[in-house]
Amino acid sequence: MTTPNPVMPTYAPQPVAFERGQGAWLYDTEGRRYLDCLSGIAVNTLGHNHPKLVAAIADQASKIIHCSNLFEIPLRHRMAQRLVELSGMTNVFFCNSGLEANEAAIKIARLYGHNRGIDLPEIVVYENAFHGRSLATLSATGNVKVQKGFEPLVPGFVRVPLNDMGALNRVAAERPNVVAVFLEAIQGEGGIQPARNEYLREVRQLCDRQGWLMMVDEVQCGTGRTGKWFAHQWSGIKPDVMPLAKGVSSGIPVGAVVAHGIASETFKPGNHGTTFGGNPLAMRAGLTTIEVMEEEGLLANATAMGDLIMHGMRKALAGHSGLVEVRGTGLMIGIQLDRPCSEIVALALKAGLVLNVTADSVVRMLPPLILNAEQAELIVATLAPIIRDFLARPAARAA
Ligand SMILES: Cc1ncc(COP(=O)(O)O)c(C=O)c1O
């Protein structure tokens, strides 16, 4: 008789367990070494076992790990101050994950609408978006696979295609209850699909004209990954609401919703809360992550290493039919093929690279921001032949 797996089967994991990591390297339980091109899906900003982060977490753990939000938490104040400085926004609510940050953003938008006398507020969301797996965030997500079986969905979302200003203008003309636009600056799960800078600027203008909140989900693309602190900063706009998570504390779970202007005045005592959010251990990890990113010039490094990988991959795959596009910003990189390619994950793992495939046909890389040039070159040298071989296989040929 086989023992039933005590873990709920919500994932189908690769048959590898990592025991430890060092910098951009991961080591499995057999002692085999892998180059980490995924960072636990954009989480391990500083790579693994960064001495400053490890020392800060250990020091903080020896002082105080958790303290209720019913008391002042000076580290939370300092971390909020840093995010306010880096974003140019007003204030922050801390939670523990991306979906929680997005849930808070949705609540801010709804309350903002109610405060303006709109009883049934609507939020514009996007095709192929991903915002999380709670009921509200899966309803905002533009992927039926995520929603199937969990109906009835939460109402109050209007969906449009990305980068289509005409569609958004039509919503403005037809739907008086809209209070906010909610989009990823770069869709991650949707296949590394950027909102164009011009589009973001036009959305900003429309939001200003309509009195809508512009809410930019930077859970995956934020925290320096694209070479700016936040991906929307490439367009020069400032959102009203910006959910963050993943890379903020380099592995200690932290979510944050950063708000600006009127959005920052929406929540009042009793409107929202959390037990763990903003606790001293999480905040110390966040402060240290930002400090190390500054000390080690990791924004510039993300741009330089991202360019190295993208140029290298374009060159190595040039002329290969089956390659649609190598795209990305900084260390948020997608290689779009013309066919489903989830098998590449196992092939790469065998060759010592940890990466994943998203939106069925996009090889996705989100390496730690401490990646060096030698490692970037190794990624290209290892991955390009895997993709070339995969595209050459008869079974993989596009129909
Ligand atoms: C853009 C975006 N928003 C929200 C989430 C949900 O974050 P979490 O898994 O921490 O709830 C994700 C996770 O992949 C994401 O990529």
The ligand as a Gaussian input file, in Angstrom:
#p B3LYP/6-31G(d) Opt

LIG

0 1
 C        1.564000      39.935000     -11.066000
 C        1.205000      39.028000      -9.934000
 N        0.294000      39.429000      -9.037000
 C       -0.047000      38.663000      -7.999000
 C        0.511000      37.420000      -7.811000
 C        0.111000      36.578000      -6.634000
 O        1.126000      36.582000      -5.700000
 P        1.138000      35.505000      -4.502000
 O        1.410000      34.185000      -5.133000
 O        2.230000      35.976000      -3.590000
 O       -0.199000      35.556000      -3.865000
 C        1.468000      36.960000      -8.718000
 C        2.071000      35.627000      -8.552000
 O        2.614000      35.057000      -9.462000
 C        1.824000      37.791000      -9.806000
 O        2.725000      37.403000     -10.711000

